[in-house]
């Protein structure tokens, strides 16, 4: 056998081995379900050391309170996230109207002071 015949034999053997590997992988599939779908089970959840099957369904939080410099309570649906010297307009559930919120940093109390006024179109 010359070198060309040896090369052809090697390529032929490689093709046969590759086909056998593909056939083997097709016959031994990843799943035993007839439709080929994977059996997906959600992970277990532990709450206070007790394993539960489903997450508890809590109602959404839509009450966010702030107290302004006049010690008046305001309730908003969205959280009040502001930086110092900024304005935000939100609807107050207690006063039933739109309000302009202004935040200023109070370094003595290490917190924001909120100035709340009625919106001009309210």
N, C-alpha and C positions, 0 to 999 in steps of 0.2 A: 504494500500500500504506500502510495506516495503521500506527500504532505497535503495535497488538495483533497484526497479522499478522506484522510484523517480529520481535516477541518469540517468537511461535509458531515461526517459521522458525529462529530461533537455537536454541531449545530442541530442535527436531527435529534440527538439524545436530549439536548437542552429543551427543544420544543416539546418532545414527548413528556419529559419530567414536568415542565410548566403546565401542560394540559392536564396531567394527572393531579397536580396540586390544585388547580382551579376546579376540577371535578370533585376532588375531596372536600374542598371548602363549600361547594354547592350542596353536596350531600349532607354534610355536617353543618347545619346552619346555626345561627346564634340563638334562635328561638324555637320553641316547640309548639307555638300556636299556629293553627292552620292558615290564618290570614297574614302571618308574618309580623304582626305587631308585637312590640315589647310590652311585657307586663310591668307597668309603672305603678309603684306604690309610693305615696307621699311619705316623707320622713316623719318619724314620731316627734311629737312636741311635748315638752315638759314644762308645766306651769307649777311653781312652788313644789317641785319634786314629784309631782304626780303626772303620769303620762296621759295625755288626752288625745282623742282621735281628730278633733277639729279645733281650729282657733275659735276663741269666744268672739261672738259678734257684738262688739261694743258700738253704741251709737256715736256718730261723729261729734267732735267737740266744736261747737259753734258759738261759744260764749267766752269772750275775752274782755276782761275788765281792766280799767285804769282809773287812777285817782288823780285829778288835776290839782293845781296849786291852791284852789279854793276848797279842797277836801270834798269834792263832789264826785260821785261814782258815775262812770260811763261804761256802757256795755256795747261791744262791737262783735260782729260775726267773724271778721278776719282778725288775725293777730296784729298788734301794733308793733311793727318793726321799723325803727327809725334811728337815724344818727342825729347828732347835735346840730341845731340850726337848720332843721328841715321841716317841711310841712307835709301833712297827709290829710286827705279828705275821706271820711268814713261816715256811714250811717249809724247813728246811736239808737239802740233799741229802747232805751229808757226814755229819752227825750223825743223820740219819734221824728228825727230830722237829721239832716246832713250837718256835720261839724268839721271844723278845721282844727287839726291838732298840730301844735308846734312843740318840738322837744328841745330842751336845753340841758346841758350837762351840769349837774350840781356836784362840785368836787368835795363839798363838806359832807354830804350824805353818800357820796360815791354811787349816785343813781341819777336818772333823768327826772327833770321837772317838766310836766306837761301843761301847756296852756291850751285850753279848749275854748273855741268861740263858734258861734253859729255861722253857717255858710251864708254868703250874701244872697243866694237865691232861695234860701229856706224861708 
